[in-house]
Amino acid sequence: MPAAHCLVYENADEGVTAARAAGMYVVDVRHLPTTPEGGPDSDAKGEKLLDWQVGSA
């Protein structure tokens, strides 16, 4: 499968950099909420959904 058709979920700067260098789409999971909607951290972490770093090289 060509790298341009891949979607990678990463949790480290090195992985994000490597995936982008390979031409893959990347979701930086560090920006996803860690609690269900309405949980104790939902307000602070829910905003992060708007900052998903999805993109390609």
DSSP file (Angstrom, degrees, kcal/mol; ACC not computed):
  #  RESIDUE AA STRUCTURE BP1 BP2  ACC     N-H-->O    O-->H-N    N-H-->O    O-->H-N    TCO  KAPPA ALPHA  PHI   PSI    X-CA   Y-CA   Z-CA
    1    1 A M              0   0    0      0, 0.0     5,-0.1     0, 0.0     2,-0.1   0.000 360.0 360.0 360.0 132.6    0.0    0.0    0.0
    2    2 A P    >   -     0   0    0      0, 0.0     3,-2.1     0, 0.0     4,-0.1  -0.370 360.0-123.8 -64.8 143.6    1.4    3.4   -0.9
    3    3 A A  G >  S+     0   0    0      1,-0.3     3,-2.1     2,-0.2    22,-0.4   0.829 109.5  66.8 -56.7 -33.6    2.3    5.6    2.1
    4    4 A A  G 3  S+     0   0    0      1,-0.3    -1,-0.3    20,-0.2    19,-0.1   0.636  99.0  52.7 -65.1 -13.2    0.0    8.3    0.8
    5    5 A H  G <  S+     0   0    0     -3,-2.1     2,-0.3    19,-0.0    -1,-0.3   0.302  93.4  99.0-101.4   6.7   -2.9    6.0    1.4
    6    6 A C    <   -     0   0    0     -3,-2.1    19,-2.5    17,-0.2     2,-0.5  -0.711  54.9-158.0-101.4 147.1   -1.9    5.4    5.1
    7    7 A L  E     -a   25   0A   0     -2,-0.3     2,-0.4    17,-0.2    19,-0.2  -0.993  15.0-164.6-120.5 123.8   -3.3    7.0    8.3
    8    8 A V  E     -a   26   0A   0     17,-2.8    19,-2.8    -2,-0.5     2,-0.6  -0.901  12.8-152.2-114.8 135.9   -1.0    6.8   11.3
    9    9 A Y  E     +a   27   0A   0     -2,-0.4     2,-0.3    17,-0.2    19,-0.2  -0.941  28.2 180.0-104.0 120.2   -1.9    7.4   14.9
   10   10 A E  E     -a   28   0A   0     17,-2.6    19,-2.6    -2,-0.6    20,-0.5  -0.883  31.7-173.8-126.7 153.7    1.1    8.7   16.8
   11   11 A N        +     0   0    0     -2,-0.3     2,-0.3    17,-0.2    17,-0.1   0.129  69.7  62.8-128.7  19.1    1.9    9.7   20.4
   12   12 A A  S  > S-     0   0    0      1,-0.1     4,-2.3     0, 0.0     5,-0.2  -0.997  76.9-124.6-145.3 147.4    5.5   11.0   20.0
   13   13 A D  H  > S+     0   0    0     -2,-0.3     4,-2.7     1,-0.2     5,-0.2   0.892 112.3  54.5 -56.0 -41.6    7.2   13.8   18.0
   14   14 A E  H  > S+     0   0    0      1,-0.2     4,-2.5     2,-0.2    -1,-0.2   0.893 108.7  47.8 -62.1 -40.9    9.5   11.3   16.4
   15   15 A G  H  > S+     0   0    0      2,-0.2     4,-2.6     1,-0.2    -1,-0.2   0.903 111.9  49.2 -67.2 -41.7    6.7    9.2   15.1
   16   16 A V  H  X S+     0   0    0     -4,-2.3     4,-2.3     2,-0.2     5,-0.2   0.931 113.4  47.5 -61.6 -45.9    4.8   12.2   13.8
   17   17 A T  H  X S+     0   0    0     -4,-2.7     4,-2.4    -5,-0.2    -2,-0.2   0.915 113.3  47.8 -61.7 -44.5    7.9   13.5   12.0
   18   18 A A  H  X S+     0   0    0     -4,-2.5     4,-1.6     2,-0.2    -2,-0.2   0.907 111.8  49.2 -65.4 -42.4    8.7   10.0   10.5
   19   19 A A  H  <>S+     0   0    0     -4,-2.6     5,-2.7     2,-0.2     4,-0.5   0.922 112.9  47.1 -64.5 -43.9    5.1    9.5    9.3
   20   20 A R  H ><5S+     0   0    0     -4,-2.3     3,-1.3     1,-0.2    37,-0.3   0.907 109.5  53.9 -63.8 -41.0    5.0   12.9    7.6
   21   21 A A  H 3<5S+     0   0    0     -4,-2.4    -1,-0.2     1,-0.3    -2,-0.2   0.832 107.8  51.3 -61.7 -31.5    8.5   12.3    6.1
   22   22 A A  T 3<5S-     0   0    0     -4,-1.6    -1,-0.3    -5,-0.2    -2,-0.2   0.545 120.8-110.6 -82.3  -7.4    7.1    9.1    4.6
   23   23 A G  T < 5S+     0   0    0     -3,-1.3    -3,-0.2    -4,-0.5     2,-0.2   0.685  70.0 141.1  87.3  18.6    4.1   11.0    3.1
   24   24 A M      < -     0   0    0     -5,-2.7    33,-0.3    -6,-0.2     2,-0.3  -0.541  57.3-108.4 -91.0 158.3    1.5    9.4    5.5
   25   25 A Y  E     -a    7   0A   0    -19,-2.5   -17,-2.8   -22,-0.4     2,-0.4  -0.650  40.2-154.2 -79.6 144.7   -1.5   11.1    7.1
   26   26 A V  E     -aB   8  55A   0     29,-1.6    29,-0.7    -2,-0.3     2,-0.5  -0.975  20.9-167.2-130.8 135.6   -1.0   11.6   10.8
   27   27 A V  E     -a    9   0A   0    -19,-2.8   -17,-2.6    -2,-0.4     2,-1.1  -0.987  19.9-146.0-114.5 118.0   -3.3   12.0   13.8
   28   28 A D  E >   -a   10   0A   0     -2,-0.5     3,-1.8    25,-0.3    25,-0.3  -0.737  10.8-165.2 -83.7 102.5   -1.4   13.2   16.9
   29   29 A V  G >  S+     0   0    0    -19,-2.6     3,-1.6    -2,-1.1   -18,-0.2   0.609  77.2  79.6 -70.2 -10.9   -3.2   11.3   19.6
   30   30 A R  G 3  S+     0   0    0    -20,-0.5    -1,-0.3     1,-0.3   -19,-0.1   0.682  91.3  55.8 -66.8 -14.7   -1.7   13.5   22.3
   31   31 A H  G <  S+     0   0    0     -3,-1.8    -1,-0.3     2,-0.1    20,-0.2   0.301  87.8  98.3-100.4   8.5   -4.3   16.1   21.3
   32   32 A L  S <  S-     0   0    0     -3,-1.6    14,-0.1     1,-0.1    15,-0.1  -0.671  84.7 -97.7 -93.5 151.0   -7.3   13.8   21.8
   33   33 A P        -     0   0    0      0, 0.0    -1,-0.1     0, 0.0     9,-0.1  -0.344  23.5-156.1 -65.9 148.7   -9.4   13.9   25.0
   34   34 A T  S    S+     0   0    0      7,-0.1     8,-0.1     2,-0.1    -2,-0.0   0.467  74.0  53.8-104.7  -4.0   -8.6   11.3   27.6
   35   35 A T  S    S-     0   0    0      6,-0.1     3,-0.1     4,-0.1     4,-0.1  -0.934  92.5 -97.5-127.7 153.6  -12.0   11.2   29.3
   36   36 A P    >   -     0   0    0      0, 0.0     3,-2.5     0, 0.0     6,-0.2  -0.252  60.1 -76.0 -62.6 156.4  -15.5   10.7   28.0
   37   37 A E  T 3  S+     0   0    0      1,-0.3     6,-0.0    -4,-0.1     0, 0.0  -0.296 124.7  26.1 -53.7 132.3  -17.5   13.8   27.3
   38   38 A G  T 3  S+     0   0    0      1,-0.3    -1,-0.3    -3,-0.1     5,-0.0   0.371  93.8 130.6  91.7  -4.5  -18.8   15.2   30.5
   39   39 A G  S X  S-     0   0    0     -3,-2.5     3,-1.7     1,-0.1     4,-0.4  -0.166  78.5 -88.9 -75.0 176.7  -15.9   13.7   32.5
   40   40 A P  T 3  S+     0   0    0      0, 0.0     4,-0.2     0, 0.0     3,-0.2   0.763 127.5  35.5 -61.2 -27.0  -13.8   15.7   35.0
   41   41 A D  T 3> S+     0   0    0     -5,-0.2     4,-2.7     1,-0.1     5,-0.4   0.258  84.9 108.2-107.4  11.8  -11.3   16.8   32.3
   42   42 A S  H <> S+     0   0    0     -3,-1.7     4,-2.4     1,-0.2     5,-0.2   0.854  76.3  51.1 -64.8 -36.3  -13.7   17.2   29.4
   43   43 A D  H  > S+     0   0    0     -4,-0.4     4,-0.9     2,-0.2    -1,-0.2   0.950 116.7  38.6 -65.8 -47.6  -13.7   21.0   29.2
   44   44 A A  H  4 S+     0   0    0     -4,-0.2     4,-0.3     1,-0.2    -2,-0.2   0.911 127.5  33.6 -70.1 -42.2   -9.9   21.3   29.2
   45   45 A K  H >< S+     0   0    0     -4,-2.7     3,-0.9     1,-0.2     4,-0.4   0.761 106.1  68.7 -89.1 -24.6   -9.2   18.3   26.9
   46   46 A G  H >< S+     0   0    0     -4,-2.4     3,-1.4    -5,-0.4     4,-0.3   0.840  92.1  62.0 -62.6 -32.5  -12.3   18.5   24.8
   47   47 A E  G >< S+     0   0    0     -4,-0.9     3,-1.7     1,-0.3     4,-0.4   0.814  89.1  71.5 -60.9 -29.4  -11.0   21.8   23.2
   48   48 A K  G X  S+     0   0    0     -3,-0.9     3,-1.8    -4,-0.3    -1,-0.3   0.752  78.5  75.9 -61.5 -23.8   -8.1   19.8   21.9
   49   49 A L  G X  S+     0   0    0     -3,-1.4     3,-1.1    -4,-0.4    -1,-0.3   0.843  91.3  56.1 -56.7 -31.4  -10.3   18.1   19.4
   50   50 A L  G <  S+     0   0    0     -3,-1.7    -1,-0.3    -4,-0.3    -2,-0.2   0.698 104.0  55.2 -71.8 -18.2  -10.3   21.3   17.4
   51   51 A D  G <  S+     0   0    0     -3,-1.8    -1,-0.2    -4,-0.4    -2,-0.2   0.162  71.8 148.9-102.8  17.7   -6.5   21.1   17.3
   52   52 A W    <   -     0   0    0     -3,-1.1     2,-1.2     1,-0.1   -23,-0.1  -0.257  44.8-139.0 -50.9 133.9   -6.2   17.7   15.8
   53   53 A Q        +     0   0    0    -25,-0.3     2,-0.6     2,-0.0   -25,-0.3  -0.662  40.0 157.8 -99.7  78.8   -3.0   17.6   13.7
   54   54 A V        +     0   0    0     -2,-1.2     2,-0.3   -27,-0.2   -27,-0.2  -0.897  22.3 106.3-103.1 125.7   -4.2   15.7   10.7
   55   55 A G  B     -B   26   0A   0    -29,-0.7   -29,-1.6    -2,-0.6     2,-0.3  -0.985  54.6-111.1-177.4 178.0   -2.2   16.2    7.6
   56   56 A S              0   0    0     -2,-0.3   -31,-0.2   -31,-0.2   -36,-0.1  -0.805 360.0 360.0-124.7 168.9    0.3   14.9    5.2
   57   57 A A              0   0    0    -33,-0.3   -32,-0.1   -37,-0.3   -37,-0.1   0.496 360.0 360.0 -62.5 360.0    3.9   15.8    4.4
